[in-house]
Amino acid sequence: MDDWVDYRMSNLETSGMNRIYEINKYDLPECNCLEKIINQAKLNMTDIKGLRFKGCYEAHIDTNNFEFNTCEFAESICLNAKFNKVTFVDVTFESCDFSNTDFSDCNFIRVTFRNCKIVGCNFTHTYMQNTYFDNCNASYANFALTNLQTTTFINSKLSNASIQEALLKKVDFQYSNLIGIQLYKTNLNGIDFSTCDITGIVVLPQDLRGVIVDEYQAMELSKLLGIIVK
């Protein structure tokens, strides 16, 4: 959309990936009423740009088809919400709880989730580019049919999550809990799991071609191939 709800005092330039690792870099004006701002944007048929949402407590928000640009979410709770077909560009989520939120068909471009709880979130059919999950709890999250481009999961929990029939390109998993993760029909060629716990992962043998693991993980995965190691 071409119009914006722009709450900044002046126009600000973004600086690629460096921008998403800094919290409130632009000293954005703060607001603690996410639903009110969303309703205003929908009424005006505009998007939301240049605002920091801090200390929000929301539930069951239902919105779609607009964009958050250069925004920050901090120390906020938003449960059981629906953000369908919403685009997030240059957005940071810091110490937030968005558990059981529906992000299906969304776009995440240069987005950071840090110290967030996103348990049971629905990310199906999403597109992620330059997206970073740091110390997040994404257990039982559903990333099925996603397109993940240059996306990193570090020190995060994805136990019993699903990344089925997904496209992974330059996706990095570091020191994360992937116990019981479902990777059915997802090509893992070039994916490095060597620093992660992949106990009990669900994956097709043919999708393991080119995967990078340590020797102990290789012994675990050999069971999927019918190999018995003595």
C-alpha positions, 0 to 999 in steps of 0.5 A: 500500500502506498499510504502510511500511518507515519508516527515519526517526527522525521524521515529516517533511513534504514541500514539493512541487516545492521538495523534489526539488531539495535533496539529503539535505534531511531528513538521511535515514539512509544505506544501501548495500544496496538489494537487501537493503532491497527484499527485506525490504520484499517479505518484510514486504509493505511499502513503503520510506520515508525512506531514502538509498541511497548507494554501492550497487552492484547488478545484476539486481534484480527487483521490482515493485508497491511504493513508494519514498516520500521516498527518495534515491539517491546515487552508486549503480550499479544495472544491468539491473534490473527495477522494474516497476509501482513508484511513486516519490514525492518521490524524488531520483536524484543521480549514479547509473547505472541503465543498461538498467533496466526501469521499465515501468509505473512512476509517478514523482511529484515525482522528480528525476534529476540527473547520472544515466546512464539509457542504454537504460532502459525507461520504457514505459507510465510516468506522470510528474508533476513529474519533472525530468531535469537533465544526464542521459544518456538515450540510447536510452531508451524513453519510448513510450506514456508519460504525461508531465505537467509534466516537464522535460529540461534539459542532457540527452542523449536521442539515439536515444531513443524518445518514441513514441505518448506524451502530453505535457502541459507538457513542457519540453526545454531545451538538450538533445541530441535527435539522432535521437529518435523522436517517431512519433505523439506530438502536439508542439503547444506543445512548444519545441525551440528550444534543442535539437539535433533533427537527424534526429528521426523524426516524422510531419508532422501531429504538428509542428503547433504545435511551437516551433522556431528558423529553422534547425530550421524549415528542417530540419523542412521536409524532412519536409514535402517543402519545398525551401528555396533 
